[in-house]
Amino acid sequence: MARQPNKNDSATILIRPSAEVAFYLDELASIGIHGKTRAEVAKTMVGTEIERLIREGIVRLRKTPKK
C-alpha cells in the first residue's frame, strides 16, 4: 500500500554512518518496526531522540521558522 504524502515541510539531509551503524540500521529495517529501509529507520530514530531531548529539557522546544 502506498504511503500518504507528508503534510509537513521537510528538509533533506545527508548522513554517512559508519559500516557498523549502517549494519544496525539494516537490522532494524529488517524487523520493520522503525521503518522498512535504512533511511526510514534513521529518520525515525533521529525524530525519537529529538523528542526525548525536548522532553528531558536538554533541548528547548522552539517554533520552526517559516519559509
ABEGO torsion letter per residue (X at the ends): XBBBBBABBBBBBBBBBBAAAAAAAAAAAAAGAAEABAAAAAAAAAAAAAAAAAAAGABBBBBBBBX
